[in-house]
Amino acid sequence: MNPDLKDFVEKYLAVVLGTYMSVYVVAFITLPYLLSHNAW
């Protein structure tokens, strides 16, 4: 792999992992909140 491609892949993976982590954290925080309010 040439250095430019390697740099691009590392940046891309960092962005994807960061996005997945933020989505996971938001879901982890909001799901119990929504479930507790929807539970009768």
Backbone as a printed PyTorch tensor [residue, N CA C, xyz], in Angstrom:
tensor([[[  0.8500,  -1.1990,   0.0000],
         [  0.0000,   0.0000,   0.0000],
         [  0.8870,   1.2500,   0.0000]],

        [[  0.5050,   2.2230,  -0.8010],
         [  1.2730,   3.4670,  -0.7880],
         [  0.8360,   4.3270,   0.4080]],

        [[  1.6780,   5.2360,   0.8570],
         [  1.3880,   5.9940,   2.0930],
         [  0.1010,   6.8070,   2.0080]],

        [[ -0.1990,   7.3640,   0.8230],
         [ -1.4070,   8.1840,   0.7090],
         [ -2.6620,   7.3500,   0.9440]],

        [[ -2.7010,   6.1670,   0.3450],
         [ -3.8630,   5.2940,   0.5080],
         [ -3.9860,   4.8400,   1.9540]],

        [[ -2.8530,   4.5090,   2.5660],
         [ -2.8660,   4.0780,   3.9630],
         [ -3.3930,   5.1950,   4.8610]],

        [[ -2.9610,   6.4270,   4.5870],
         [ -3.4160,   7.5700,   5.3830],
         [ -4.9200,   7.7640,   5.2160]],

        [[ -5.4050,   7.6250,   3.9690],
         [ -6.8310,   7.7830,   3.7080],
         [ -7.6430,   6.7120,   4.4300]],

        [[ -7.1690,   5.4680,   4.3710],
         [ -7.8920,   4.3680,   5.0170],
         [ -7.9470,   4.5790,   6.5220]],

        [[ -6.8330,   5.0230,   7.1100],
         [ -6.8160,   5.2530,   8.5590],
         [ -7.7920,   6.3590,   8.9460]],

        [[ -7.8340,   7.4380,   8.1610],
         [ -8.7750,   8.5300,   8.4420],
         [-10.2120,   8.0390,   8.2930]],

        [[-10.4580,   7.2520,   7.2250],
         [-11.8040,   6.7510,   6.9650],
         [-12.2740,   5.8510,   8.1020]],

        [[-11.4030,   4.9480,   8.5440],
         [-11.7680,   4.0500,   9.6400],
         [-12.0160,   4.8290,  10.9210]],

        [[-11.2140,   5.8660,  11.1600],
         [-11.3940,   6.6730,  12.3670],
         [-12.7550,   7.3570,  12.3420]],

        [[-13.1530,   7.8770,  11.1850],
         [-14.4510,   8.5520,  11.0650],
         [-15.5930,   7.5570,  11.2540]],

        [[-15.4780,   6.3920,  10.6040],
         [-16.5350,   5.3820,  10.7000],
         [-16.6790,   4.8890,  12.1360]],

        [[-15.5550,   4.5850,  12.7790],
         [-15.6100,   4.1010,  14.1610],
         [-16.1610,   5.1770,  15.0850]],

        [[-15.7620,   6.4230,  14.8640],
         [-16.2760,   7.5200,  15.6820],
         [-17.7790,   7.6700,  15.5170]],

        [[-18.2550,   7.5210,  14.2780],
         [-19.6920,   7.6310,  14.0250],
         [-20.4500,   6.5010,  14.7120]],

        [[-19.9400,   5.2640,  14.5620],
         [-20.6010,   4.1280,  15.2060],
         [-20.6160,   4.2800,  16.7210]],

        [[-19.5160,   4.7510,  17.2940],
         [-19.4490,   4.9110,  18.7480],
         [-20.4530,   5.9490,  19.2200]],

        [[-20.5580,   7.0780,  18.5010],
         [-21.4880,   8.1220,  18.9220],
         [-22.9300,   7.6340,  18.8000]],

        [[-23.2340,   6.9030,  17.7280],
         [-24.5880,   6.3560,  17.5680],
         [-24.8920,   5.3670,  18.6860]],

        [[-23.9120,   4.5240,  19.0170],
         [-24.0950,   3.5310,  20.0770],
         [-24.3430,   4.2100,  21.4120]],

        [[-23.5820,   5.2600,  21.6980],
         [-23.7420,   5.9710,  22.9710],
         [-25.1140,   6.6340,  23.0390]],

        [[-25.5310,   7.2740,  21.9490],
         [-26.8440,   7.9340,  21.9300],
         [-27.9540,   6.9090,  22.1290]],

        [[-27.8620,   5.7660,  21.4420],
         [-28.8760,   4.7230,  21.5940],
         [-28.8670,   4.1780,  23.0170]],

        [[-27.6720,   3.9970,  23.5800],
         [-27.5420,   3.4530,  24.9270],
         [-28.1780,   4.3860,  25.9540]],

        [[-28.0970,   5.7030,  25.7000],
         [-28.6580,   6.6810,  26.6440],
         [-30.1650,   6.8310,  26.4360]],

        [[-30.6120,   6.8750,  25.1750],
         [-32.0130,   7.2070,  24.9090],
         [-32.9450,   6.0020,  25.0040]],

        [[-32.4700,   4.7880,  24.6870],
         [-33.3730,   3.6370,  24.6890],
         [-33.9830,   3.3550,  26.0630]],

        [[-33.2070,   3.2860,  27.1420],
         [-33.8310,   3.0620,  28.4540],
         [-34.8060,   4.1820,  28.8100]],

        [[-34.4730,   5.4170,  28.4260],
         [-35.3510,   6.5570,  28.6920],
         [-36.6830,   6.3840,  27.9660]],

        [[-36.6170,   6.0260,  26.6790],
         [-37.8420,   5.8390,  25.9080],
         [-38.6370,   4.6420,  26.4230]],

        [[-37.9530,   3.5550,  26.7490],
         [-38.6490,   2.3590,  27.2210],
         [-39.3340,   2.6250,  28.5540]],

        [[-38.6820,   3.3750,  29.4330],
         [-39.2740,   3.6320,  30.7450],
         [-40.5020,   4.5250,  30.6120]],

        [[-40.5170,   5.3990,  29.6090],
         [-41.6680,   6.2830,  29.4360],
         [-42.7950,   5.6010,  28.6670]],

        [[-42.4680,   4.5870,  27.8740],
         [-43.5010,   3.8940,  27.1090],
         [-44.0630,   2.6920,  27.8520]],

        [[-43.3890,   2.2660,  28.9070],
         [-43.8630,   1.1080,  29.6590],
         [-45.0450,   1.5080,  30.5310]],

        [[-46.0930,   0.6950,  30.4890],
         [-47.2810,   1.0160,  31.2900],
         [-47.3200,   0.1400,  32.5210]]])
